[in-house]
Amino acid sequence: MCTHWQLPKQTVNTILKNFAGRAWITLVPSEEDRRGKVILLTDAGRLFMEATASDLQSHERSVWQKMGQENARALLESTALYNKLFKETDSNETA
């Protein structure tokens, strides 16, 4: 997670400890690499995450409706262009 999302290890560890303290997750050794851990949601964690995702989706739907089709389309087009240029720039710098 740290490498993939460019997050500091301390931040990830703090969040995971908080989630484990709330009994939302359990950490089990990875079968592929015993140095790593697999993060598993508990039943309580799954309920919390589902409720949070549902609330977020509802809020997001409301925002998209308020934006209107024209602004939403413009945002999506701009984001697609940004992503394309970001990948091109990243490829050029690593070459």
N, C-alpha and C positions, 0 to 999 in steps of 0.2 A: 504494500500500500504506500509506504513512504517513497519508494522509487517511482512507482507508476504515477502517483499524483503529486510528487514533489512536496511531500509534507515532512516536517521535522519529526524524528522518531519520538521525541519527548511529547509532542502534541498527540500523536497516535497512541502512545502508551497511556497518557493521562485520560484520554477518551475511553480506551478499552478498560482501564481500571474503574472508571466511573460506571460504565455499562455493566461490568462484572459485579460491582458493588450493589447495583440495583437488580441483580439477577436477570439481566436481559440477555447475557451471553455467557458461554463457557468457552474456554480455550483448551484445545486438545492437541497433543503433538501431531505434526504432519507425518503421514506414513511415507511420503516421498523424501522429506528432509527433516530429520528429527530435531534439527536446530530451530525449525520454524513451527509456528502454531497455526491451527485452523480455527477460525472463529465461527461458532455455531450459535444461532439464536435459540434461546429457551422459549417455552410457550409464552411466558410473560413478555419476553423481548419481541416475539412475533406479533403479539397483540398491540404492543406499544408502537412498533414500526408500521403496522397496517393502519392504525388510527392516525399516526403522523402523516403517512403518505396520503391517506384519504383527505385529511384536512388541507394538505399542501395542494393536492389536485383540485380541490374545490376552490381554493383561493386563486390558483393559477387560471382556472376556467373563468372566474369573475374578472380577472385582469385582462385576459384575452378578449372577452366580450366588451369591456370598456374601451379597449384600444381600437376596436373596429377592424374590419377586414383590410382596409388599405394600409393602416399602420402596421398591422400584424404581418402582412405580406412584405412590406418594406423591411421590417425587422428581420424576418427570415431570410430575405435576399441578402441583406447586409451581413448577417451572420454567416451565411454560406460563403460569401466572398471573403470574409475575414478568415474563415477556416481554410479555404483554398490557399490564400496568400500566406497564411501561417505555415502550412505544410510545405509550400514551395520555398519559403525563406529558410525553414528548418533544413530542408533537403540541400539547399545551396550552401548553407554554412557548414554542414557536416561532410560535404563532398571535397 
